[in-house]
Amino acid sequence: MGIDYFEKVWHNGEFIPWDKATLHVGSHVISYASSIFEGIRCYETKNGPAIFRLKEHTDRLFNSCRVFRMEPPYPHRQIFDAMTELVRVNEAASCYIRPVVLRGYGELNVNPLKNPIDTYIFCWKWGQYMGHGSVEEGVDVCVSSWRRMAPDTLPAMSKNAANYMNSQLIKVEAIANGYAEGIALDSAGYVSEASGANLFLVRNGEILTPPLASAVLPGITRDTIMTIAQDLGYIVKEQVIAREALYMAEEVFFTGTAAELTPIRSIDRIPVGSGKPGPVARKLQEAFFAIVHGRAEDRYGWLTYCNQPVAAPVAAAR
């Protein structure tokens, strides 16, 4: 099954066909995973396609690049505008957008500094991350035998390709054992996150989520749900969470750009609450989807509409 892609790809300041967006096998990123990326959703609304929290995603992309000393040779605003223009030129009503900054073809050794930095942005059609019906019905998950990285090994706050080798181990193990997803613990044995999503618990009416110190990516949707929940009157706490709290929770759910808000109905075959998506998850889902689809007031300024063309991006001097 292939990717249901849109034809135009932004590469170093120019739009190129999908089939031309290729890399040499000797590119540094192939051997050493020297890649930073983002995942961003563009939603269909009555006022045209709207990218959700584009500024925050662009900020995180640049911050992640800074950690690895591989910032793209383009200003923040040019990357921001390139994503809205990508949606427009592809005439996409909705899509999933993937900007990637990588070290390309140059030298092949651990030292990456002499390799060129290439920037690509592409998009495709993507539905529910954990399978059809997962957002409505919830998913069955397990606690993974794989831990998230220790704080002095790889930077969990950076969205980089190397971290996702760890994510693949978590995901593949879960699927091999009949689950939709795995929940990883941090190096100290506390709850961290899933292979590609943040985690929330509801206990005693309060909403809990692991802190960034638990090897958690600072998720944009995580922040979104925390904001919405607080505005709806819920108490939201970032705190260290023991594994056994997962089995005692009234509700548990994932959040993420891909996962959106996906309820969890069982963990290690132990039902969460009633074994069905709970009222808190449902209420947060309703508020979240109303905003992203433009049915509710965008009082946070989270939507960037793409129906107005921007100036064609110009490649920076290299």
SVG drawing of the C-alpha trace seen along z (x, -y; Angstrom):
<svg xmlns="http://www.w3.org/2000/svg" viewBox="-19 -38 53 49">
<polyline fill="none" stroke="black" stroke-width="0.4" points="0.0,0.0 1.6,-3.3 1.3,-6.8 -1.7,-8.8 0.5,-11.7 0.1,-15.2 2.3,-15.8 4.3,-19.0 7.2,-18.9 9.0,-21.9 12.8,-21.4 15.3,-24.1 13.1,-26.9 11.5,-25.3 8.6,-23.1 9.5,-19.8 7.5,-16.7 7.1,-13.9 9.1,-11.5 12.1,-13.9 12.2,-14.2 15.0,-11.6 18.2,-11.1 21.5,-9.5 22.2,-6.3 25.4,-7.9 23.6,-10.8 24.5,-11.3 20.9,-10.8 20.8,-7.2 23.7,-5.9 23.4,-8.2 19.7,-9.3 20.7,-12.9 17.1,-14.2 14.7,-16.6 11.1,-16.6 7.6,-17.7 4.1,-16.3 1.4,-18.9 -2.3,-18.5 -4.2,-20.7 -8.0,-20.5 -10.9,-21.1 -13.0,-24.0 -15.9,-26.0 -13.3,-28.8 -10.9,-26.5 -7.9,-24.4 -6.4,-25.5 -3.1,-24.3 -3.3,-23.7 -0.8,-25.5 1.6,-26.1 3.7,-28.6 4.3,-26.2 5.2,-23.4 7.7,-25.6 9.1,-26.8 9.6,-23.3 11.3,-22.3 13.8,-25.1 14.4,-24.4 15.0,-20.7 17.5,-21.6 19.3,-23.9 20.1,-21.1 21.8,-19.2 23.5,-22.3 21.7,-21.8 19.4,-24.8 18.1,-25.2 19.5,-28.1 16.1,-29.7 14.3,-32.0 11.5,-30.8 8.9,-32.9 10.0,-31.3 9.4,-27.8 6.1,-28.9 4.9,-30.4 6.2,-27.4 3.9,-25.1 0.8,-27.2 1.8,-27.6 2.4,-23.8 -1.2,-23.2 -2.4,-25.8 -0.4,-24.6 -1.5,-21.0 -5.1,-22.2 -5.5,-20.1 -8.7,-20.4 -6.9,-18.6 -3.6,-16.8 -0.8,-15.8 2.3,-18.0 5.9,-16.7 8.8,-19.2 12.1,-17.5 15.6,-19.0 18.4,-16.5 22.1,-16.2 22.6,-15.2 25.4,-13.8 28.9,-14.8 31.2,-12.8 30.4,-9.5 31.5,-9.5 30.1,-10.4 31.2,-14.0 28.3,-15.6 29.5,-19.2 30.7,-19.0 27.5,-17.6 24.9,-19.9 21.6,-20.6 18.6,-19.9 15.0,-20.9 12.0,-19.2 8.3,-19.7 5.7,-17.3 2.1,-16.3 -0.3,-13.4 -3.7,-12.2 -3.8,-10.5 -6.8,-9.5 -6.9,-8.1 -3.4,-7.1 -4.3,-4.0 -6.8,-2.7 -10.4,-3.3 -12.7,-3.9 -9.9,-4.4 -10.8,-7.9 -14.5,-7.0 -14.2,-3.6 -10.8,-3.7 -7.8,-1.3 -6.3,1.6 -2.7,1.0 0.1,2.5 3.0,1.3 6.1,1.8 9.2,3.7 11.2,1.0 12.1,-2.2 12.3,-5.7 15.8,-7.2 17.6,-8.4 18.0,-12.3 21.7,-12.1 21.5,-9.9 19.3,-11.5 17.3,-14.7 13.6,-13.7 12.4,-17.3 13.8,-17.3 11.7,-15.6 14.5,-13.8 14.7,-10.6 17.1,-8.8 14.5,-8.9 12.0,-7.1 14.1,-4.0 13.1,-3.7 9.5,-4.4 9.6,-1.7 10.7,0.9 7.7,-0.1 5.2,-0.1 6.4,3.2 6.4,5.1 2.9,3.9 1.5,4.9 3.3,8.3 1.4,8.9 -2.0,7.9 -2.2,4.3 -2.6,1.0 0.1,-0.8 2.6,-0.6 3.1,-2.8 6.8,-3.2 8.2,-3.9 11.1,-6.3 14.6,-5.3 13.4,-5.6 10.4,-3.3 7.7,-6.0 5.1,-6.4 6.4,-8.4 4.6,-8.3 3.6,-6.1 5.7,-5.5 4.2,-8.6 1.8,-10.2 1.6,-11.8 -0.5,-10.3 -3.2,-11.6 -5.0,-10.0 -8.2,-11.0 -8.2,-10.1 -10.5,-11.5 -11.8,-13.9 -8.4,-15.5 -6.4,-15.2 -2.8,-14.0 0.0,-13.9 3.7,-13.0 6.2,-15.9 8.7,-16.7 11.4,-15.3 9.9,-11.8 11.4,-11.7 8.3,-13.3 8.2,-15.2 6.6,-18.6 3.6,-17.8 1.6,-20.5 -1.6,-18.6 -0.6,-17.8 -0.4,-21.6 -3.7,-22.1 -5.6,-19.6 -4.2,-21.0 -5.3,-24.5 -8.8,-23.3 -9.2,-21.2 -8.3,-24.1 -10.7,-26.4 -13.5,-23.8 -12.8,-23.9 -10.7,-20.7 -7.7,-20.6 -4.7,-19.6 -1.5,-18.5 1.9,-17.5 3.3,-15.0 5.4,-11.8 3.0,-8.8 3.7,-5.3 2.8,-2.4 0.1,-1.0 -1.8,-4.3 -2.6,-3.3 -4.7,-0.4 -6.5,-2.6 -7.4,-5.5 -11.0,-6.4 -9.9,-7.3 -6.7,-7.2 -6.1,-8.7 -3.4,-9.6 -2.9,-12.9 -0.8,-13.8 -0.9,-15.4 -1.4,-12.0 -3.4,-10.5 -5.5,-13.6 -7.3,-12.5 -7.6,-8.7 -9.2,-7.1 -7.7,-3.9 -10.1,-1.2 -7.7,1.3 -4.1,1.6 -2.5,5.0 -6.0,6.4 -7.2,4.6 -10.2,2.4 -9.8,-1.3 -12.9,-2.4 -15.9,-1.0 -13.8,0.3 -15.2,-2.4 -14.2,-6.0 -15.1,-8.1 -17.0,-11.5 -13.8,-13.6 -12.2,-12.3 -15.5,-12.8 -15.9,-16.4 -12.3,-17.2 -12.7,-15.6 -15.8,-17.6 -14.1,-20.9 -10.9,-20.0 -12.6,-19.0 -14.9,-21.9 -11.9,-24.2 -9.7,-22.5 -12.6,-22.1 -13.6,-25.8 -17.0,-25.1 -16.1,-26.9 -14.4,-30.3 -10.6,-30.2 -10.2,-32.1 -6.6,-30.9 -5.4,-31.9 -4.5,-28.3 -5.6,-28.1 -3.6,-29.4 -5.8,-29.5 -4.2,-28.5 -6.6,-29.9 -4.7,-33.1 -1.5,-32.7 1.8,-33.9 4.8,-35.2 6.7,-32.4 9.6,-31.3 13.1,-32.1 16.0,-29.8 18.5,-31.2 22.2,-31.5 24.0,-28.3"/>
</svg>
